[in-house]
Amino acid sequence: MYITTLLSIFVCSTGLVFFAIPKIIKVATLKHLFDDPSEDRKVHSTKTPNLGGIAIFIAIVLNLCLFIPFGSMPYINFLLAASFILFTIGLKDDLVGLGPLVKFAAQILAALIITYLADIRLTSFYGLFGMHEVSKPLSILISVFAILLVVNAFNLIDGIDTLAGSIGLLVSGVMAVFFIQMHETSLTYLCITLAGALAGFLWHNKTPAKIFMGDTGSLLIGFIVSVLCIKFVELNKLDAITNPRPYFHSAPSLVCGMLIIPLFDTLRVFTLRILKGKSPFNADRNHIHHRLLDFNLTHIQSSLILVGINIGFIGLTYYFQNMGVVEMIIFVSLIALTINIISWHFANSFKEATQSSQSKMEENYVHDAEFKIVPLELKLKDLRSKYEVEKFANEYSSLDLMEEEVKKVELP
């Protein structure tokens, strides 16, 4: 019965998004609601609708109302209210554009609804910076920061086809497996709902993408994933009285492994922008997925590589979960930095090799052109001389006519 319910939720969510998106594309085409590819950082060349998040939001809300048992998720009203705020702000940004301050304020409001009203928050540093249990105000502050970080991380990786959707599908799928083992039915349903919605969306987002999720989708996905991660961490918090034997050890490090691609890319890009004296919210082409595209990889290939790396980190953190939270986070960070340095080295080498190859091709082209131009000019000169002689002979076919013409010429 339980498996049947999970399959029903997944099929319902997938089918709703799959069949709703063509209708959204049709309306967007009629009303000319497209994502403009004129900006330099854009990697697509055609105008494409960016309202896929509408279908994702509808599928999630409908499935939660249909399948979540009454009373099993007491904070569902706060979750839906906060999701609706982000959906509204994201939709307006996709349609007419919004400043970063307005979007940031809406994200803070949604995060406060979850952390303060719903009381879904991180209550411990788990030994990080030598701290464990924290006060409620500090707990809310840290939880709001964590939510904002994850929300913006998913928003930032939504730069190529299928990437944000694939990472979201991977995280929600893995979390669903974890929550099943923990016997958390309502959270499992939420994970399956999100996974199904993203599966239906990815069919239309594969290259060449017919639609993008836009901020409407990326903000919503990041928000729901952040709530799931906080719940996962808190439910696996070691407590001698209430939870002496948690299902998973080092839950924070497992979350870092699941979110390694969006989190590392966001922290990396923000750091580089700040070091250059720019605002961390200024868009550019310095993301990991842009680096892969510079290797002449396709969108699908780049997404598969990043999803594969993410799977590797999930397996790594799961296998070494007994190492300890602080040690595991440091270990994961060092591996991520190492991979980044190696990729940076290969990117520079590839760029230099490409530039050298282009320079040689240009030199060969110029040499070949000069080699061909000289004999061509000589040939044209010979043809011109021959043409003038023939023209002169035709006009003055007899010697008498030539003498008469000579006499007409006035000598100086």
VENFEN-V823996 format. One record per residue. PHI is phi in whole degrees, 0 to 359 (999 if undefined). Layout:
# VENFEN-V823996
PHI, PHI
This chain:
# VENFEN-V823996
999, 295, 296, 299, 296, 298, 295, 297, 297, 296, 296, 297, 293, 296, 297, 297, 291, 300, 272, 279, 297, 303, 293, 295, 298, 296, 295, 298, 292, 294, 264, 58, 259, 235, 273, 282, 272, 286, 290, 297, 285, 291, 251, 251, 250, 241, 289, 228, 301, 235, 247, 295, 297, 298, 295, 296, 297, 299, 297, 294, 297, 296, 293, 297, 291, 277, 247, 289, 299, 299, 89, 281, 229, 296, 261, 296, 295, 290, 297, 292, 296, 294, 296, 295, 298, 293, 298, 296, 296, 297, 295, 296, 294, 292, 273, 235, 89, 221, 286, 297, 294, 295, 296, 295, 296, 295, 295, 296, 299, 297, 294, 292, 300, 286, 281, 267, 281, 277, 60, 260, 205, 277, 252, 209, 269, 55, 88, 292, 60, 74, 246, 238, 294, 233, 290, 298, 302, 293, 299, 296, 299, 294, 293, 298, 299, 297, 296, 299, 296, 292, 300, 288, 296, 291, 294, 283, 279, 280, 245, 225, 300, 74, 291, 298, 295, 292, 295, 297, 295, 298, 295, 295, 293, 295, 297, 299, 297, 296, 291, 298, 296, 270, 62, 262, 296, 295, 291, 298, 299, 296, 297, 294, 299, 296, 298, 296, 298, 289, 297, 294, 289, 298, 300, 270, 262, 290, 296, 284, 295, 272, 200, 250, 282, 66, 295, 304, 273, 294, 295, 294, 297, 300, 292, 296, 298, 296, 296, 298, 293, 296, 298, 297, 295, 290, 289, 251, 282, 288, 217, 299, 257, 275, 213, 288, 229, 293, 292, 231, 269, 54, 304, 300, 290, 296, 296, 299, 294, 290, 252, 299, 294, 295, 292, 295, 296, 295, 297, 295, 293, 299, 297, 297, 294, 294, 297, 274, 79, 253, 291, 295, 263, 286, 288, 205, 249, 247, 280, 299, 293, 293, 297, 292, 297, 292, 276, 67, 275, 279, 299, 296, 297, 296, 296, 296, 297, 292, 295, 298, 297, 298, 299, 299, 291, 297, 298, 296, 291, 291, 290, 256, 294, 279, 293, 117, 297, 297, 299, 291, 295, 296, 299, 296, 297, 295, 295, 297, 296, 297, 298, 295, 295, 297, 295, 297, 297, 294, 296, 294, 297, 295, 294, 296, 296, 294, 295, 296, 296, 295, 297, 296, 295, 294, 298, 296, 295, 296, 298, 296, 294, 295, 296, 273, 287, 299, 297, 293, 294, 298, 295, 296, 296, 297, 295, 295, 296, 298, 294, 293, 296, 296, 295, 296, 293, 290, 285, 239, 286, 236, 291, 297, 298, 294, 295, 298, 290, 295, 294, 290, 284, 277, 283, 289
